Amino acid sequence: MAEKVEQSPRRVFLNNIDSYSSGNIAKFLCEKVTGAPAEEEEEEEEEEAAHLSGGAAFQVVGTVSEPSNEDRPHVLEEYLHPDREELLSQLMGCDVVIYDVTQHADQVEEASWAVTALHDEMSRFSRPKLFVLVSTVMTWACTKPVDPDDPELPLTDEIFWRRRAHPNFAQQLELEKRVVKLGKTNRALLSTYVVASGLQYGMGEQLFHHFFKESWLGRAAEVSVFGGGDNIVPTIHIRDLSSVVHSVIELRPEPYYLLAVDSSHNKMEEILQAVAAALGPGKIRKRPFEEAFLSQDMSVMEIDSMLVDLRMEAVHIKKLFSITWLCEFGLVENMELVVEEYRQSRGLQPVHLCVLGPPAVGKSTMCRQICERYKLHYITLTGAVSEAIAQLEDAVKNSDPDVEDSVEEAQELLSSLKDSGEHDGGVSEEQLKVLKDKLMSNPCRNQGFVLDDFPSTYEQAKEVFGDEEQDAATPRSRRRMPDFVLCLDAPDDLLTDRVMELPERVVQEQDYEPELFLRRLAAHREINAWEETAVSFFIEQDVAPLHLEVTGSHEPGCSLLMQKVFDSVGPPRTYSPTRQEVEEQERSEAEERRRAEEREKVEQQKEEEKEARSRAERWEEWAQSLQQAQQQQDQQLEELAAPMRSYLMEQVMPTLVQGLTQCCRTQPPDPVDFLAEFLLENNTFDFPRK
């Protein structure tokens, strides 16, 4: 039995350990164990070494750019915005200081101060220290070719003194020179190294994340390539970069300037074509590089890095180190591995569901709610076949007449799909092939799918899902097997009542005519009474079905049933909305509220105008009615006054007119008495005077 070696872990400082690059380097170092060989990578060997050695080889401390609730168990201590005095105190207590300036330009000044401060404090060192600067190949971006007549000849770290930086990376170049210079003073106390990293990829992506995300989301029919795409991009997997840094710490090689790039010489177009094929539509489109600045997912520093054109070779690493490469031959060669790392690191594993049940139980309603919550793709057999027929018709119509074999093959498959159909619950081989291809398409492999009302039988389930390798190590994105099987059920009388209450249009669309529906329901009950059913197949594959009973009070779309489904499936596995998307959604909601208010205002105005018109009509009607009533009253008064007027005109008015005329001529002092006397004297009626 190996003797346990007691060795205290070395304290390592890293800046911005909450960033992509430093965070992965910190995690890698913490996985190393005391006494384990530097080149050892296999997990079982590391566990054995950990058992024998008794603990980790490094204790990682470092700064963070912002507070976070994220748990980083591999980090011993974190410092949020320490002042220079506190920071120097922490640096002095560390055996290894690593500064990464590949992501944040604002760290260049701090790194320059840190190496200078350590150099000035060498007399106070209790033990030797190591300073490692993780820089970028952008300090080589404007370097002239070694041989103008041989463009295939790569640049190597043996001629690092010839490097010329990109104008926007001049500060990084000056920092590299300072680190190299200060390390020559007394290498026994303070040794310094510069590791010029290629463009980093893997473990969720940083620099290439924009293209991975756009491909995964499938927002566009083509992935954008900014610029010509012919530039050769020096790259390295972040785990391989971590291995290089670890080897520098362990071996402390004589060369103090190292290139950290893999053996690939991929062009940007090749890289993005591979990303598009693995995650997205499979097509790329070249755009002017100025359009890259319109993207909020990429910084100016990252855009400049995307345009680098360098053929490089890491000579020192190959000669001096014995690291076990994870992706020695680059991103394109290892795209499948990198894509799986991307899915796992970002929590983007697809969700596969299958929803089964009798007709009219509400499967489609539940499927659409699940798709809306989890951003999944809704799949049906008829929909997949219809889509395939449309694509084949388009392919036959637009195909090259010179390629007769492919045209004939497409026409043959198209004819088979059009002629095939369901007979006694059976499905043709062509239809099953189309469905399997649909379930393995990039959209379904990225987000996942909800398969509605299929398979119906054990044989169909075995045909679609039974040919997969039962290997736990196989990535979930390469499987079609559902993760969850939801089995809805309801009493026959309830299903019959629901169909009777459906609108005629829905009955016609779903083929729910009474006789046909009853036959379909009876066929479903008969198939599921067999010994081998679709559900039993999934049970054999260790996929436990979730049985959901639909009652009168529990409709398929009700909150209680859906909550059971959501609790079983878990939280959504997709991107959270970005700030831009949230702002866009808020603007959209605000615009919708504004439009709703305008519609409400217009409706209110119309209602007021309608009310005003109604009020005017009622007023006019009332005025006409009042006028008619007045006319009738006047007519009645006229009729009543006619006899009196006739009497006055015949019997009174002639004598009265004469009296008034005589009164005017005479003008007596008392006209009333005069008129009374006149009327009495000229009275034609015989009645006694007083």
C-alpha positions as CSV (number, residue, x, y, z in Angstrom):
1,M,0.0,0.0,0.0
2,A,1.3,3.4,-1.0
3,E,2.5,5.6,1.8
4,K,0.4,8.8,2.3
5,V,2.5,11.9,1.6
6,E,1.7,14.9,3.7
7,Q,2.1,18.0,1.5
8,S,0.4,21.3,2.1
9,P,-1.5,22.7,-0.8
10,R,-0.1,25.7,-2.7
11,R,-2.1,28.9,-2.5
12,V,-3.0,30.3,-6.0
13,F,-4.4,33.7,-6.7
14,L,-6.6,34.3,-9.8
15,N,-8.2,37.6,-10.9
16,N,-11.8,37.7,-11.8
17,I,-12.6,34.1,-10.9
18,D,-16.2,34.7,-11.8
19,S,-15.2,35.2,-15.5
20,Y,-15.2,32.4,-18.1
21,S,-11.4,32.0,-18.5
22,S,-10.3,32.4,-14.9
23,G,-13.2,30.4,-13.5
24,N,-12.4,27.4,-15.6
25,I,-8.6,27.6,-14.8
26,A,-9.5,27.8,-11.1
27,K,-11.8,24.8,-11.4
28,F,-9.2,22.8,-13.2
29,L,-6.5,23.5,-10.7
30,C,-8.8,22.6,-7.8
31,E,-9.4,19.2,-9.4
32,K,-5.6,18.5,-9.2
33,V,-4.4,16.5,-6.2
34,T,-1.2,16.5,-4.2
35,G,1.3,14.0,-5.7
36,A,-0.7,13.4,-8.9
37,P,1.4,13.7,-12.1
38,A,1.0,16.9,-14.1
39,E,-0.1,15.2,-17.3
40,E,-2.7,13.0,-15.5
41,E,-6.3,13.6,-16.8
42,E,-8.3,10.5,-16.2
43,E,-10.9,10.8,-13.5
44,E,-10.3,7.4,-12.0
45,E,-6.5,8.0,-11.8
46,E,-7.1,11.4,-10.1
47,E,-9.5,9.8,-7.6
48,E,-6.8,7.2,-6.8
49,A,-4.2,9.9,-6.5
50,A,-6.5,11.9,-4.2
51,H,-6.9,8.9,-2.0
52,L,-3.2,8.3,-1.7
53,S,-2.1,11.9,-1.4
54,G,-4.7,13.1,0.9
55,G,-6.0,16.3,-0.7
56,A,-6.0,19.0,-3.4
57,A,-2.7,20.4,-4.6
58,F,-3.9,24.0,-4.8
59,Q,-6.1,26.4,-2.8
60,V,-7.5,29.0,-5.1
61,V,-8.3,32.5,-4.0
62,G,-9.1,35.5,-6.1
63,T,-11.1,38.6,-6.9
64,V,-14.6,38.8,-8.3
65,S,-16.1,41.5,-10.4
66,E,-19.5,41.6,-8.8
67,P,-21.3,40.0,-5.8
68,S,-23.1,36.8,-6.6
69,N,-25.1,34.0,-4.8
70,E,-23.4,31.4,-7.0
71,D,-21.7,28.7,-5.0
72,R,-18.1,28.1,-6.1
73,P,-16.9,25.3,-3.9
74,H,-13.5,25.1,-5.7
75,V,-12.7,28.7,-4.5
76,L,-11.4,29.1,-1.0
77,E,-11.7,32.9,-0.7
78,E,-13.2,35.7,-2.8
79,Y,-12.5,39.4,-2.7
80,L,-14.8,42.0,-4.1
81,H,-13.1,45.2,-5.3
82,P,-10.2,45.1,-2.7
83,D,-8.0,48.2,-2.5
84,R,-4.4,48.0,-3.5
85,E,-3.1,47.5,0.0
86,E,-5.4,44.6,0.7
87,L,-4.8,43.1,-2.7
88,L,-1.0,43.2,-2.2
89,S,-1.4,41.6,1.1
90,Q,-3.3,38.7,-0.5
91,L,-0.7,38.4,-3.3
92,M,2.1,38.2,-0.8
93,G,0.4,35.3,0.9
94,C,0.2,33.2,-2.4
95,D,2.7,30.9,-4.0
96,V,1.3,31.4,-7.5
97,V,-0.3,34.5,-9.0
98,I,-2.2,34.2,-12.2
99,Y,-3.6,37.2,-14.1
100,D,-5.8,36.6,-17.1
101,V,-6.3,39.5,-19.4
102,T,-7.9,37.7,-22.3
103,Q,-11.4,38.9,-21.6
104,H,-11.4,42.3,-19.8
105,A,-9.1,45.1,-20.9
106,D,-9.5,46.9,-17.6
107,Q,-7.5,44.1,-15.9
108,V,-4.3,45.1,-17.9
109,E,-3.5,48.0,-15.6
110,E,-4.1,45.9,-12.4
111,A,-1.9,43.1,-13.7
112,S,0.8,45.5,-14.5
113,W,0.6,47.0,-11.0
114,A,0.5,43.5,-9.4
115,V,3.7,42.2,-11.1
116,T,5.5,45.5,-10.3
117,A,4.4,45.5,-6.7
118,L,5.6,41.8,-6.3
119,H,8.9,42.7,-7.9
120,D,9.4,45.6,-5.5
121,E,8.6,43.3,-2.5
122,M,10.9,40.5,-3.4
123,S,13.1,41.2,-0.3
124,R,10.1,40.3,1.9
125,F,9.3,37.0,0.2
126,S,9.4,34.0,2.7
127,R,9.4,31.6,-0.3
128,P,9.7,31.8,-4.1
129,K,6.7,33.0,-6.1
130,L,5.5,32.4,-9.6
131,F,3.7,35.0,-11.7
132,V,1.8,33.7,-14.8
133,L,0.2,36.2,-17.3
134,V,-2.5,34.6,-19.5
135,S,-2.4,36.9,-22.5
136,T,-3.9,36.7,-26.0
137,V,-2.6,36.0,-29.5
138,M,-4.0,39.4,-30.4
139,T,-0.5,40.7,-29.4
140,W,0.6,38.8,-32.6
141,A,-2.2,40.0,-34.8
142,C,0.0,42.3,-37.0
143,T,3.1,40.2,-37.1
144,K,4.6,39.8,-40.6
145,P,5.0,36.3,-42.0
146,V,8.2,34.5,-41.3
147,D,8.7,33.9,-45.0
148,P,6.6,36.0,-47.4
149,D,7.2,33.3,-50.1
150,D,5.8,30.6,-47.9
151,P,2.5,31.6,-46.3
152,E,2.0,28.1,-44.9
153,L,5.0,28.6,-42.5
154,P,3.5,29.1,-39.0
155,L,4.6,31.6,-36.4
156,T,6.1,30.0,-33.3
157,D,6.8,31.1,-29.8
158,E,10.5,30.7,-30.6
159,I,10.4,34.0,-32.4
160,F,8.1,35.8,-29.9
161,W,10.3,38.9,-30.1
162,R,9.0,39.6,-33.7
163,R,5.4,39.9,-32.6
164,R,3.4,43.0,-33.4
165,A,0.1,43.7,-31.7
166,H,-3.3,44.7,-33.0
167,P,-3.7,48.5,-32.4
168,N,-6.4,47.8,-29.8
169,F,-4.1,45.4,-27.9
170,A,-1.0,47.5,-27.6
171,Q,-1.5,47.7,-23.8
172,Q,-1.5,43.9,-23.6
173,L,1.8,43.8,-25.5
174,E,3.4,46.3,-23.2
175,L,2.2,44.2,-20.2
176,E,3.8,41.1,-21.7
177,K,7.1,42.9,-22.1
178,R,7.0,44.2,-18.5
179,V,6.2,40.7,-17.1
180,V,9.1,39.2,-19.1
181,K,11.5,41.9,-18.0
182,L,10.7,41.8,-14.3
183,G,11.0,38.1,-14.3
184,K,14.7,38.3,-15.3
185,T,15.8,40.1,-12.1
186,N,15.9,37.2,-9.8
187,R,14.2,34.1,-11.1
188,A,15.0,32.2,-7.9
189,L,12.6,34.5,-6.0
190,L,10.2,35.7,-8.7
191,S,9.8,33.8,-11.9
192,T,7.4,35.1,-14.5
193,Y,5.8,33.5,-17.6
194,V,3.6,34.7,-20.4
195,V,1.1,32.3,-21.9
196,A,-0.4,33.7,-25.1
197,S,-3.7,32.0,-25.4
198,G,-5.5,31.3,-28.7
199,L,-9.2,32.1,-29.0
200,Q,-10.8,30.0,-26.2
201,Y,-13.7,27.6,-26.7
202,G,-15.5,24.9,-24.8
203,M,-17.3,24.5,-21.4
204,G,-20.2,26.7,-22.4
205,E,-18.4,29.2,-24.7
206,Q,-17.5,32.8,-24.3
207,L,-16.0,34.2,-27.5
208,F,-18.1,32.0,-29.8
209,H,-21.2,32.0,-27.6
210,H,-23.0,34.5,-29.8
211,F,-22.9,32.0,-32.7
212,F,-23.7,28.9,-30.6
213,K,-26.7,30.7,-29.0
214,E,-28.1,32.0,-32.4
215,S,-27.8,28.5,-33.8
216,W,-29.3,26.8,-30.8
217,L,-32.3,29.2,-30.7
218,G,-32.8,28.8,-34.5
219,R,-33.8,32.5,-34.9
220,A,-32.4,32.8,-38.4
221,A,-32.2,30.5,-41.4
222,E,-28.5,31.2,-41.7
223,V,-25.7,31.8,-39.3
224,S,-23.9,35.1,-39.9
225,V,-20.2,35.1,-40.7
226,F,-18.9,38.6,-40.2
227,G,-16.2,39.5,-42.8
228,G,-14.8,37.2,-45.4
229,G,-14.4,34.2,-43.1
230,D,-11.1,33.2,-44.8
231,N,-9.0,34.2,-41.8
232,I,-7.2,31.4,-39.9
233,V,-8.1,31.5,-36.2
234,P,-5.7,30.1,-33.6
235,T,-7.8,28.4,-31.0
236,I,-7.5,26.3,-27.8
237,H,-10.0,24.5,-25.6
238,I,-10.3,26.1,-22.2
239,R,-9.4,22.8,-20.5
240,D,-6.3,22.5,-22.6
241,L,-5.3,26.1,-21.7
242,S,-5.8,25.2,-18.1
243,S,-3.5,22.2,-18.6
244,V,-0.8,24.4,-20.0
245,V,-1.1,26.8,-17.1
246,H,-0.9,23.8,-14.7
247,S,2.1,22.5,-16.5
248,V,3.9,25.8,-16.2
249,I,3.3,25.8,-12.4
250,E,4.5,22.3,-12.0
251,L,7.4,22.2,-14.5
252,R,8.6,25.9,-14.6
253,P,10.2,25.5,-18.0
254,E,13.1,27.6,-19.1
255,P,11.3,29.5,-21.9
256,Y,9.3,32.2,-20.3
257,Y,7.1,33.0,-23.3
258,L,4.7,30.2,-24.5
259,L,2.1,30.0,-27.2
260,A,-1.0,28.1,-26.1
261,V,-2.8,27.1,-29.3
262,D,-4.0,23.7,-30.6
263,S,-2.8,22.0,-33.8
264,S,-5.7,23.2,-35.9
265,H,-5.6,25.9,-38.6
266,N,-9.3,26.3,-39.1
267,K,-10.7,29.3,-40.9
268,M,-13.6,31.2,-39.3
269,E,-15.9,30.1,-42.0
270,E,-15.1,26.5,-41.3
271,I,-15.7,26.9,-37.6
272,L,-19.1,28.6,-38.0
273,Q,-20.1,26.2,-40.7
274,A,-19.5,23.4,-38.2
275,V,-21.5,25.2,-35.5
276,A,-24.4,25.8,-37.9
277,A,-24.4,22.1,-38.9
278,A,-24.2,20.8,-35.3
279,L,-26.8,23.2,-33.8
280,G,-28.5,25.3,-36.3
281,P,-29.8,25.4,-39.9
282,G,-26.6,24.1,-41.4
283,K,-26.2,27.2,-43.6
284,I,-24.0,30.3,-43.2
285,R,-24.2,33.8,-44.7
286,K,-21.3,36.2,-45.0
287,R,-22.0,39.8,-43.8
288,P,-19.9,42.9,-43.6
289,F,-17.8,42.8,-40.4
290,E,-19.3,46.2,-39.4
291,E,-22.6,44.5,-38.7
292,A,-20.9,42.6,-35.9
293,F,-21.0,45.9,-33.8
294,L,-24.8,45.8,-33.9
295,S,-24.8,42.6,-31.8
296,Q,-25.0,43.2,-28.0
297,D,-23.6,39.8,-27.3
298,M,-20.1,40.6,-28.4
299,S,-17.7,43.2,-27.1
300,V,-15.3,45.2,-29.3
301,M,-12.5,43.1,-27.9
302,E,-14.2,39.9,-29.0
303,I,-15.1,41.3,-32.4
304,D,-11.4,42.2,-33.0
305,S,-10.4,38.7,-32.0
306,M,-12.8,37.2,-34.5
307,L,-11.0,38.9,-37.4
308,V,-7.5,37.7,-36.4
309,D,-5.6,35.9,-39.2
310,L,-2.7,33.9,-37.9
311,R,-1.2,30.5,-38.6
312,M,0.6,29.6,-35.4
313,E,2.3,26.6,-33.7
314,A,3.0,26.0,-30.0
315,V,6.5,24.6,-30.3
316,H,7.5,25.0,-26.6
317,I,4.4,23.2,-25.4
318,K,4.9,20.2,-27.7
319,K,8.6,19.9,-26.8
320,L,8.5,20.5,-23.1
321,F,5.1,19.4,-21.9
322,S,3.4,16.0,-21.9
323,I,-0.2,17.2,-21.5
324,T,-3.0,15.0,-22.5
325,W,-4.9,17.1,-25.0
326,L,-8.7,17.2,-24.9
327,C,-9.1,18.9,-28.3
328,E,-5.6,18.8,-29.9
329,F,-7.0,19.2,-33.4
330,G,-9.3,22.0,-32.8
331,L,-12.9,23.0,-32.6
332,V,-14.1,21.7,-35.9
333,E,-12.6,18.2,-35.3
334,N,-14.2,18.0,-31.9
335,M,-17.5,19.9,-32.5
336,E,-19.7,17.1,-31.1
337,L,-17.8,17.1,-27.8
338,V,-17.8,20.9,-27.6
339,V,-21.6,21.1,-28.4
340,E,-22.3,18.6,-25.6
341,E,-20.2,20.7,-23.2
342,Y,-22.1,23.8,-24.3
343,R,-25.5,22.1,-23.6
344,Q,-24.4,20.8,-20.2
345,S,-22.6,24.0,-19.0
346,R,-25.5,26.2,-20.0
347,G,-28.2,23.9,-18.7
348,L,-29.7,23.5,-22.2
349,Q,-30.4,19.8,-22.2
350,P,-33.4,19.0,-24.3
351,V,-36.7,17.9,-22.9
352,H,-38.5,15.0,-24.6
353,L,-42.2,14.3,-23.8
354,C,-44.8,12.0,-25.1
355,V,-48.5,12.5,-24.4
356,L,-50.9,9.6,-24.8
357,G,-54.6,9.0,-24.1
358,P,-58.0,8.3,-25.7
359,P,-59.5,10.7,-28.3
360,A,-61.0,14.0,-27.0
361,V,-59.3,13.7,-23.6
362,G,-57.4,16.9,-24.2
363,K,-53.9,15.8,-25.2
364,S,-53.4,18.7,-27.7
365,T,-54.5,21.3,-25.1
366,M,-51.9,20.0,-22.6
367,C,-49.2,19.6,-25.3
368,R,-49.5,23.2,-26.4
369,Q,-49.3,24.5,-22.8
370,I,-46.2,22.4,-22.2
371,C,-44.6,23.7,-25.4
372,E,-45.4,27.3,-24.4
373,R,-43.8,27.0,-21.0
374,Y,-40.7,25.0,-21.9
375,K,-40.3,26.4,-25.5
376,L,-40.5,22.9,-27.0
377,H,-41.5,21.8,-30.5
378,Y,-45.0,20.4,-31.0
379,I,-44.8,17.2,-33.0
380,T,-47.6,15.1,-34.5
381,L,-47.3,12.2,-37.0
382,T,-49.6,13.9,-39.5
383,G,-47.8,17.2,-39.1
384,A,-44.3,15.7,-39.6
385,V,-45.6,13.8,-42.7
386,S,-47.2,17.0,-44.2
387,E,-44.0,19.0,-43.6
388,A,-41.9,16.3,-45.3
389,I,-44.3,16.1,-48.3
390,A,-44.1,19.9,-48.7
391,Q,-40.2,19.8,-48.5
392,L,-40.1,16.9,-51.0
393,E,-42.4,18.7,-53.4
394,D,-40.2,21.8,-53.2
395,A,-37.1,19.7,-53.7
396,V,-38.5,18.0,-56.7
397,K,-39.6,21.2,-58.2
398,N,-36.3,23.1,-57.7
399,S,-33.9,20.2,-58.1
400,D,-31.1,20.1,-60.6
401,P,-32.1,18.0,-63.6
402,D,-28.5,16.7,-63.9
403,V,-28.9,14.9,-60.6
404,E,-31.4,12.3,-61.8
405,D,-30.8,9.8,-58.9
406,S,-31.7,12.2,-56.1
407,V,-34.7,13.5,-58.1
408,E,-36.0,10.0,-58.6
409,E,-35.4,9.1,-55.0
410,A,-37.3,12.2,-53.8
411,Q,-40.2,11.5,-56.2
412,E,-40.4,7.9,-55.0
413,L,-40.5,8.9,-51.4
414,L,-43.0,11.6,-52.1
415,S,-45.3,9.1,-53.9
416,S,-44.9,6.6,-51.0
417,L,-45.9,9.3,-48.4
418,K,-48.9,10.5,-50.4
419,D,-50.1,6.9,-51.0
420,S,-49.5,5.7,-47.5
421,G,-51.9,6.2,-44.6
422,E,-53.2,4.7,-41.5
423,H,-55.0,1.4,-41.9
424,D,-56.4,-0.3,-38.9
425,G,-54.1,1.7,-36.7
426,G,-51.0,0.9,-38.8
427,V,-48.5,3.4,-40.0
428,S,-46.2,2.9,-43.0
429,E,-42.4,2.6,-42.8
430,E,-42.0,5.8,-44.7
431,Q,-44.1,7.7,-42.2
432,L,-42.1,6.3,-39.3
433,K,-38.9,7.2,-41.0
434,V,-40.1,10.8,-41.5
435,L,-41.1,11.0,-37.8
436,K,-37.8,9.6,-36.6
437,D,-35.9,12.1,-38.8
438,K,-38.1,14.9,-37.4
439,L,-37.4,13.9,-33.8
440,M,-33.6,13.9,-34.6
441,S,-33.6,17.3,-36.3
442,N,-31.6,20.1,-34.8
443,P,-34.5,22.0,-33.3
444,C,-35.8,18.9,-31.5
445,R,-32.2,18.0,-30.4
446,N,-31.7,21.6,-29.1
447,Q,-34.9,22.4,-27.2
448,G,-36.7,19.1,-27.2
449,F,-40.2,18.1,-28.3
450,V,-43.7,17.1,-27.2
451,L,-45.0,14.2,-29.3
452,D,-48.8,14.2,-29.4
453,D,-50.8,11.0,-29.5
454,F,-48.0,8.7,-30.7
455,P,-47.1,5.9,-30.5
456,S,-50.4,4.0,-30.3
457,T,-49.0,0.5,-30.1
458,Y,-46.1,-1.4,-28.7
459,E,-44.8,-2.1,-32.3
460,Q,-44.9,1.6,-33.2
461,A,-43.0,2.5,-30.0
462,K,-40.4,-0.1,-30.6
463,E,-40.0,1.0,-34.3
464,V,-39.5,4.7,-33.4
465,F,-37.6,4.4,-30.1
466,G,-36.3,0.8,-29.9
467,D,-33.3,1.1,-32.2
468,E,-31.4,3.5,-29.8
469,E,-28.4,2.3,-27.9
470,Q,-29.1,1.9,-24.3
471,D,-26.0,3.6,-23.0
472,A,-26.1,6.0,-20.1
473,A,-23.0,7.8,-21.5
474,T,-24.8,8.7,-24.7
475,P,-25.7,12.4,-24.6
476,R,-29.4,13.1,-24.2
477,S,-29.3,15.4,-27.2
478,R,-28.5,12.3,-29.4
479,R,-31.5,10.3,-28.1
480,R,-35.1,10.3,-29.2
481,M,-36.4,8.4,-26.2
482,P,-38.9,10.5,-24.2
483,D,-37.8,11.6,-20.8
484,F,-41.4,11.8,-19.6
485,V,-44.5,9.9,-20.8
486,L,-47.8,11.5,-19.8
487,C,-50.9,9.2,-19.8
488,L,-54.2,11.0,-19.8
489,D,-57.4,9.2,-19.2
490,A,-61.1,9.9,-18.6
491,P,-64.4,7.9,-18.4
492,D,-66.1,7.1,-21.7
493,D,-69.3,8.9,-20.8
494,L,-67.3,12.1,-20.0
495,L,-65.5,11.9,-23.3
496,T,-68.7,11.4,-25.1
497,D,-70.4,14.3,-23.4
498,R,-67.4,16.5,-24.3
499,V,-67.6,15.6,-27.9
500,M,-71.3,16.3,-28.0
501,E,-70.7,19.8,-26.6
502,L,-68.0,20.7,-29.1
503,P,-68.8,23.2,-31.9
504,E,-69.5,21.6,-35.3
505,R,-66.4,23.1,-36.8
506,V,-64.2,21.4,-34.2
507,V,-66.0,18.1,-34.7
508,Q,-65.4,18.2,-38.4
509,E,-61.7,19.1,-38.0
510,Q,-61.0,16.4,-35.5
511,D,-63.1,13.7,-37.1
512,Y,-65.3,13.5,-34.0
513,E,-68.5,12.5,-35.8
514,P,-70.5,10.3,-33.3
515,E,-70.0,6.9,-35.1
516,L,-66.4,7.6,-36.0
517,F,-65.5,8.8,-32.5
518,L,-67.1,5.8,-30.8
519,R,-65.1,3.5,-33.1
520,R,-61.9,5.3,-32.4
521,L,-62.6,5.2,-28.6
522,A,-63.4,1.5,-28.7
523,A,-60.2,0.8,-30.8
524,H,-58.1,2.8,-28.2
525,R,-59.6,0.8,-25.3
526,E,-59.0,-2.5,-27.1
527,I,-55.3,-1.7,-28.0
528,N,-54.5,-0.7,-24.4
529,A,-56.1,-3.9,-23.1
530,W,-53.4,-5.9,-24.8
531,E,-50.5,-7.4,-22.9
532,E,-48.0,-5.3,-24.8
533,T,-48.8,-1.6,-25.1
534,A,-47.0,1.6,-25.9
535,V,-46.9,2.4,-22.2
536,S,-45.4,-1.1,-21.3
537,F,-42.7,-0.4,-23.9
538,F,-41.7,2.8,-22.1
539,I,-41.8,1.0,-18.7
540,E,-39.3,-1.6,-20.2
541,Q,-37.0,1.3,-21.1
542,D,-37.1,2.6,-17.5
543,V,-39.3,5.6,-18.5
544,A,-42.0,5.7,-15.8
545,P,-45.3,7.1,-17.1
546,L,-47.2,9.8,-15.2
547,H,-50.9,8.9,-15.1
548,L,-53.3,11.9,-15.0
549,E,-57.0,11.4,-14.5
550,V,-59.3,13.9,-16.3
551,T,-62.6,14.5,-14.5
552,G,-65.3,17.0,-14.9
553,S,-63.5,19.3,-12.4
554,H,-60.0,18.6,-13.8
555,E,-59.8,19.6,-17.5
556,P,-56.5,18.9,-19.3
557,G,-55.6,22.6,-19.2
558,C,-56.5,23.3,-15.6
559,S,-53.9,24.6,-13.2
560,L,-53.9,21.5,-11.0
561,L,-53.1,19.0,-13.7
562,M,-50.6,21.3,-15.4
563,Q,-48.9,21.9,-12.0
564,K,-48.4,18.2,-11.6
565,V,-46.8,18.1,-15.0
566,F,-44.6,21.1,-14.3
567,D,-43.5,19.6,-11.0
568,S,-42.5,16.4,-12.7
569,V,-40.6,18.0,-15.6
570,G,-38.9,20.7,-13.5
571,P,-37.9,24.2,-14.5
572,P,-37.5,25.2,-18.2
573,R,-34.1,24.4,-19.7
574,T,-33.7,27.3,-22.0
575,Y,-32.1,30.7,-22.1
576,S,-33.5,33.3,-19.8
577,P,-34.6,36.5,-21.6
578,T,-31.7,38.9,-22.2
579,R,-31.9,42.5,-21.1
580,Q,-32.6,43.5,-24.7
581,E,-35.4,40.9,-25.0
582,V,-36.9,42.0,-21.7
583,E,-36.8,45.6,-22.8
584,E,-38.3,44.6,-26.1
585,Q,-41.0,42.6,-24.4
586,E,-41.7,45.6,-22.1
587,R,-41.9,47.9,-25.1
588,S,-44.2,45.5,-26.8
589,E,-46.4,45.2,-23.8
590,A,-46.4,49.0,-23.4
591,E,-47.3,49.4,-27.0
592,E,-50.0,46.8,-26.7
593,R,-51.4,48.7,-23.6
594,R,-51.2,51.9,-25.6
595,R,-53.1,50.4,-28.4
596,A,-55.6,48.9,-26.1
597,E,-56.1,52.3,-24.4
598,E,-56.5,53.9,-27.9
599,R,-59.0,51.2,-28.9
600,E,-60.8,51.7,-25.6
601,K,-60.8,55.5,-26.1
602,V,-62.1,55.1,-29.7
603,E,-64.8,52.7,-28.5
604,Q,-65.7,55.1,-25.7
605,Q,-65.8,58.0,-28.2
606,K,-67.9,55.9,-30.6
607,E,-70.2,55.0,-27.6
608,E,-70.4,58.7,-26.7
609,E,-71.2,59.7,-30.3
610,K,-73.8,56.9,-30.5
611,E,-75.3,58.1,-27.2
612,A,-75.3,61.7,-28.5
613,R,-77.0,60.7,-31.7
614,S,-79.5,58.7,-29.8
615,R,-80.1,61.7,-27.4
616,A,-80.5,64.0,-30.4
617,E,-82.9,61.6,-32.1
618,R,-84.9,61.3,-28.9
619,W,-84.9,65.2,-28.5
620,E,-86.0,65.7,-32.1
621,E,-88.7,63.0,-31.6
622,W,-89.9,64.7,-28.4
623,A,-89.9,68.2,-30.0
624,Q,-92.0,66.8,-32.9
625,S,-94.3,65.2,-30.5
626,L,-94.6,68.4,-28.5
627,Q,-95.3,70.4,-31.6
628,Q,-98.0,68.0,-32.7
629,A,-99.6,68.2,-29.3
630,Q,-99.5,72.0,-29.4
631,Q,-101.1,72.0,-32.8
632,Q,-103.8,69.6,-31.6
633,Q,-104.4,71.8,-28.6
634,D,-104.5,75.0,-30.8
635,Q,-107.0,73.3,-33.1
636,Q,-109.2,72.2,-30.2
637,L,-109.1,75.8,-28.8
638,E,-109.9,77.1,-32.2
639,E,-112.9,74.8,-32.5
640,L,-114.1,75.8,-29.0
641,A,-113.7,79.6,-29.6
642,A,-115.5,79.6,-33.0
643,P,-119.1,80.0,-31.6
644,M,-118.1,82.7,-29.1
645,R,-116.2,84.6,-31.8
646,S,-119.2,84.4,-34.1
647,Y,-121.5,85.7,-31.3
648,L,-119.1,88.6,-30.5
649,M,-118.7,89.6,-34.1
650,E,-122.4,89.6,-34.8
651,Q,-123.9,90.9,-31.5
652,V,-121.3,92.9,-29.7
653,M,-118.6,94.2,-31.9
654,P,-120.6,96.4,-34.2
655,T,-122.2,98.4,-31.3
656,L,-118.9,98.5,-29.4
657,V,-117.0,99.7,-32.4
658,Q,-119.5,102.5,-32.9
659,G,-119.2,103.5,-29.2
660,L,-115.4,103.6,-29.4
661,T,-115.5,105.6,-32.5
662,Q,-117.9,108.1,-31.0
663,C,-115.8,108.3,-27.8
664,C,-112.7,109.1,-29.9
665,R,-114.6,111.9,-31.6
666,T,-116.1,113.4,-28.5
667,Q,-113.2,112.8,-26.2
668,P,-115.3,113.0,-23.0
669,P,-113.5,113.5,-19.6
670,D,-114.7,110.1,-18.4
671,P,-114.6,107.8,-21.5
672,V,-115.7,104.7,-19.6
673,D,-119.0,106.3,-18.4
674,F,-119.5,107.8,-21.9
675,L,-119.0,104.3,-23.5
676,A,-121.4,102.8,-20.9
677,E,-124.0,105.4,-21.6
678,F,-123.6,104.9,-25.4
679,L,-124.0,101.2,-25.1
680,L,-127.1,101.5,-23.0
681,E,-128.7,104.0,-25.4
682,N,-128.0,101.8,-28.4
683,N,-128.9,98.5,-26.7
684,T,-131.0,96.5,-29.1
685,F,-132.2,94.2,-26.3
686,D,-135.2,95.2,-24.2
687,F,-134.3,95.0,-20.5
688,P,-135.3,97.5,-17.7
689,R,-132.8,100.3,-16.7
690,K,-132.1,101.0,-13.1
